[in-house]
Amino acid sequence: MTAVSRSPRRFLLASGVWVLGGYLMVAAVGLASIRLFTELAPPAVFGEANLLLSLLILALTTVSTPFTNTQLRFHSAAVAAGRGDGFTRQVLAHVLGAGGAVCAIAALVWAGLAAMGQTRLGGSGAAGALLLGLLTLVRGVLYGRVQADRRNRAYASLLMAEAVAVAGCTGLSLRVAPTVDGYVIGQAAGMAIAALLGLLVAPGLRGPADFGEPSFARRTWRYGAPFAPMSLLSWLANMVDRYVLAALAGPAAAGRYVAPFSIASRGVSLIGGALNDLYRPALFEAVNAGQVQQARKVFRHWLWVRSAAALACVLGLWALGPWLSTLLLAPAYRHDAPAVLVWVAIAYGAQGVIQVVETRLMSLDRTRRLLIPLITGGLANLAFSLALIPREGAVGAAQATTASFLVQGLVTAVLLRGALRTAS
């Protein structure tokens, strides 16, 4: 019996132990690392490093996400056709080609800014940032292969090892040099370990890429291409608040905001990520196999479980916010942290539900329709940030993110309802 032929409840119980356990371990390490980083790095260093790396990862994700999302969507079909290994190598080759071009441009931009004295990122930090970007792309393809193969034990083990490696390397690097360069180099060292582990675990990567697959280009253009602008719009919907805050109040204010933001968003997102890893492959596998009723059953079960998990996270952070702020943040980062925790939990709880609805639209090959809610959500976040941050500071930034996700969720739900009517 295949995984997709089981009931969603049985599938969750059978496959979820390792994935959920892995994500809990990742969450614990991630939360501990925030306390470590905020103790070692001043708010200005923590804020500036995160702002710089977010921009680099945005650029790399924009050019690579058409290929990686095509990988997740059509991997099971490639395996059924006997081309799973070549398909993975083909995705990796395209991702590295696109990422290499972005890194070359980023290096030129950094060189120009350094020559004009407009950046505090040194040569070692710039090299570390570019290496981190490329390693992140490699890691994404390799881990995606393990996830698509439904190897839950191996996937959870990789996630746990990556969390420990990144946290440990970054902490050691900041201990030696509590600077932006030190933070970036530590992140790169940890990601190098994660990519190496992915290379050891992912199968079938020593042969040639299957460039003879004629449908890959068509599938990437039809299904994956919209993910490039979606990455930009998703950044606008998720990140613009911290950049507005940094522009108005400086990188130190952004650092004090990013720290509690990371606690709440990471906790909620990791739970959602575990559920995504359980349900998304089953949904795509059911669609690829033409099992319409099973796809509907998986989606509904996923939606209810994700909504319940989001509500539990919000209530937990509302009750424990002051205690968690003291436990997980250095004193310099605690101002307004409890309120930020609750607002961000609401925001990312809503985002998690939106992701379930978005994935259902993807399974119906309605990827391009996702641009509409992302545009709406991104513009809403910018507008709400400009309106609320001058009055409320970091709390206003969190409120802006929450309001924009609610707007985006409403638009996404309307689109899914229309798509389901058309499909039926």
Solvent accessible surface area in square Angstrom, and as a share of the most:
residue,aa,sasa,rsa
1,M,169,0.75
2,T,82,0.47
3,A,24,0.18
4,V,6,0.03
5,S,57,0.37
6,R,65,0.24
7,S,52,0.33
8,P,6,0.04
9,R,165,0.60
10,R,140,0.51
11,F,6,0.03
12,L,33,0.16
13,L,128,0.64
14,A,62,0.48
15,S,16,0.10
16,G,2,0.02
17,V,111,0.64
18,W,104,0.36
19,V,0,0.00
20,L,67,0.33
21,G,35,0.34
22,G,1,0.01
23,Y,24,0.09
24,L,122,0.61
25,M,82,0.36
26,V,22,0.13
27,A,17,0.13
28,A,57,0.44
29,V,24,0.14
30,G,6,0.06
31,L,45,0.22
32,A,60,0.47
33,S,6,0.04
34,I,3,0.01
35,R,68,0.25
36,L,73,0.36
37,F,12,0.05
38,T,6,0.03
39,E,89,0.40
40,L,44,0.22
41,A,3,0.02
42,P,65,0.41
43,P,24,0.15
44,A,29,0.22
45,V,21,0.12
46,F,7,0.03
47,G,0,0.00
48,E,27,0.12
49,A,0,0.00
50,N,28,0.14
51,L,20,0.10
52,L,60,0.30
53,L,17,0.08
54,S,20,0.13
55,L,81,0.40
56,L,21,0.11
57,I,53,0.27
58,L,26,0.13
59,A,39,0.31
60,L,1,0.01
61,T,52,0.30
62,T,18,0.11
63,V,50,0.29
64,S,5,0.03
65,T,12,0.07
66,P,13,0.08
67,F,37,0.15
68,T,31,0.18
69,N,28,0.15
70,T,0,0.00
71,Q,1,0.01
72,L,45,0.22
73,R,12,0.04
74,F,25,0.10
75,H,3,0.01
76,S,41,0.26
77,A,32,0.25
78,A,7,0.06
79,V,71,0.41
80,A,92,0.72
81,A,55,0.43
82,G,68,0.66
83,R,102,0.37
84,G,8,0.08
85,D,56,0.29
86,G,8,0.07
87,F,4,0.02
88,T,0,0.00
89,R,37,0.14
90,Q,6,0.03
91,V,0,0.00
92,L,30,0.15
93,A,44,0.34
94,H,59,0.26
95,V,0,0.00
96,L,70,0.35
97,G,50,0.48
98,A,25,0.19
99,G,0,0.00
100,G,30,0.29
101,A,58,0.45
102,V,19,0.11
103,C,9,0.05
104,A,58,0.45
105,I,110,0.56
106,A,28,0.22
107,A,37,0.29
108,L,136,0.67
109,V,86,0.50
110,W,70,0.25
111,A,48,0.37
112,G,33,0.32
113,L,69,0.34
114,A,41,0.32
115,A,91,0.71
116,M,127,0.57
117,G,60,0.58
118,Q,126,0.56
119,T,37,0.21
120,R,160,0.59
121,L,20,0.10
122,G,27,0.26
123,G,45,0.44
124,S,66,0.43
125,G,0,0.00
126,A,9,0.07
127,A,62,0.48
128,G,8,0.08
129,A,10,0.07
130,L,40,0.20
131,L,91,0.45
132,L,10,0.05
133,G,0,0.00
134,L,54,0.27
135,L,31,0.15
136,T,37,0.22
137,L,13,0.07
138,V,29,0.17
139,R,53,0.19
140,G,27,0.26
141,V,0,0.00
142,L,0,0.00
143,Y,3,0.01
144,G,6,0.06
145,R,16,0.06
146,V,0,0.00
147,Q,16,0.07
148,A,19,0.15
149,D,44,0.23
150,R,48,0.18
151,R,90,0.33
152,N,30,0.15
153,R,152,0.56
154,A,22,0.17
155,Y,16,0.06
156,A,0,0.00
157,S,47,0.31
158,L,6,0.03
159,L,14,0.07
160,M,47,0.21
161,A,36,0.28
162,E,24,0.11
163,A,16,0.12
164,V,78,0.45
165,A,13,0.10
166,V,26,0.15
167,A,14,0.11
168,G,35,0.34
169,C,29,0.17
170,T,0,0.00
171,G,6,0.06
172,L,130,0.65
173,S,22,0.14
174,L,1,0.01
175,R,183,0.67
176,V,130,0.75
177,A,36,0.28
178,P,65,0.41
179,T,63,0.36
180,V,9,0.05
181,D,29,0.15
182,G,3,0.03
183,Y,13,0.05
184,V,1,0.00
185,I,68,0.34
186,G,1,0.01
187,Q,31,0.14
188,A,4,0.03
189,A,43,0.34
190,G,0,0.00
191,M,21,0.09
192,A,39,0.30
193,I,76,0.39
194,A,0,0.00
195,A,7,0.06
196,L,102,0.51
197,L,52,0.26
198,G,0,0.00
199,L,95,0.47
200,L,130,0.65
201,V,45,0.26
202,A,8,0.07
203,P,48,0.30
204,G,30,0.29
205,L,33,0.16
206,R,247,0.90
207,G,35,0.34
208,P,113,0.71
209,A,26,0.21
210,D,30,0.16
211,F,119,0.50
212,G,66,0.63
213,E,18,0.08
214,P,93,0.58
215,S,17,0.11
216,F,5,0.02
217,A,71,0.55
218,R,153,0.56
219,R,71,0.26
220,T,15,0.09
221,W,178,0.62
222,R,164,0.60
223,Y,8,0.03
224,G,0,0.00
225,A,22,0.17
226,P,4,0.02
227,F,11,0.05
228,A,24,0.19
229,P,53,0.33
230,M,14,0.06
231,S,16,0.10
232,L,90,0.45
233,L,32,0.16
234,S,38,0.25
235,W,51,0.18
236,L,34,0.17
237,A,1,0.00
238,N,17,0.09
239,M,51,0.23
240,V,10,0.06
241,D,0,0.00
242,R,13,0.05
243,Y,42,0.16
244,V,16,0.09
245,L,6,0.03
246,A,18,0.14
247,A,87,0.67
248,L,102,0.51
249,A,62,0.48
250,G,21,0.20
251,P,51,0.32
252,A,31,0.24
253,A,16,0.12
254,A,0,0.00
255,G,0,0.00
256,R,91,0.33
257,Y,1,0.00
258,V,1,0.00
259,A,0,0.00
260,P,1,0.01
261,F,6,0.03
262,S,18,0.12
263,I,5,0.03
264,A,0,0.00
265,S,14,0.09
266,R,87,0.32
267,G,21,0.20
268,V,2,0.01
269,S,46,0.30
270,L,26,0.13
271,I,62,0.32
272,G,1,0.01
273,G,16,0.15
274,A,1,0.00
275,L,8,0.04
276,N,20,0.10
277,D,10,0.05
278,L,1,0.00
279,Y,0,0.00
280,R,56,0.20
281,P,17,0.11
282,A,2,0.02
283,L,0,0.00
284,F,9,0.04
285,E,40,0.18
286,A,0,0.00
287,V,41,0.24
288,N,57,0.29
289,A,60,0.46
290,G,55,0.53
291,Q,70,0.31
292,V,84,0.48
293,Q,122,0.54
294,Q,27,0.12
295,A,2,0.02
296,R,77,0.28
297,K,103,0.44
298,V,3,0.02
299,F,18,0.08
300,R,149,0.54
301,H,43,0.19
302,W,1,0.00
303,L,49,0.24
304,W,189,0.66
305,V,42,0.24
306,R,2,0.01
307,S,41,0.27
308,A,63,0.49
309,A,19,0.15
310,A,10,0.08
311,L,110,0.55
312,A,63,0.48
313,C,20,0.12
314,V,28,0.16
315,L,99,0.49
316,G,29,0.28
317,L,21,0.11
318,W,178,0.62
319,A,65,0.51
320,L,89,0.44
321,G,1,0.01
322,P,81,0.51
323,W,145,0.51
324,L,27,0.13
325,S,4,0.03
326,T,75,0.44
327,L,86,0.43
328,L,15,0.07
329,L,0,0.00
330,A,6,0.05
331,P,92,0.58
332,A,57,0.44
333,Y,1,0.00
334,R,70,0.26
335,H,146,0.65
336,D,51,0.27
337,A,0,0.00
338,P,43,0.27
339,A,40,0.31
340,V,1,0.01
341,L,0,0.00
342,V,30,0.17
343,W,88,0.31
344,V,0,0.00
345,A,0,0.00
346,I,57,0.29
347,A,0,0.00
348,Y,18,0.07
349,G,4,0.04
350,A,22,0.17
351,Q,27,0.12
352,G,2,0.02
353,V,41,0.24
354,I,8,0.04
355,Q,63,0.28
356,V,0,0.00
357,V,15,0.08
358,E,20,0.09
359,T,8,0.05
360,R,9,0.03
361,L,0,0.00
362,M,24,0.11
363,S,3,0.02
364,L,30,0.15
365,D,60,0.31
366,R,56,0.20
367,T,4,0.02
368,R,116,0.42
369,R,86,0.31
370,L,0,0.00
371,L,44,0.22
372,I,91,0.46
373,P,0,0.00
374,L,9,0.05
375,I,78,0.40
376,T,45,0.26
377,G,0,0.00
378,G,0,0.00
379,L,104,0.52
380,A,14,0.11
381,N,0,0.00
382,L,60,0.30
383,A,59,0.46
384,F,71,0.30
385,S,0,0.00
386,L,101,0.50
387,A,57,0.44
388,L,33,0.16
389,I,7,0.03
390,P,89,0.56
391,R,175,0.64
392,E,86,0.38
393,G,26,0.25
394,A,21,0.16
395,V,20,0.12
396,G,0,0.00
397,A,0,0.00
398,A,0,0.00
399,Q,42,0.19
400,A,0,0.00
401,T,0,0.00
402,T,4,0.03
403,A,27,0.21
404,S,0,0.00
405,F,2,0.01
406,L,101,0.50
407,V,52,0.30
408,Q,6,0.03
409,G,19,0.19
410,L,125,0.62
411,V,37,0.21
412,T,1,0.00
413,A,50,0.39
414,V,97,0.56
415,L,31,0.15
416,L,12,0.06
417,R,152,0.56
418,G,30,0.29
419,A,0,0.00
420,L,61,0.30
421,R,157,0.57
422,T,93,0.54
423,A,60,0.47
424,S,108,0.70
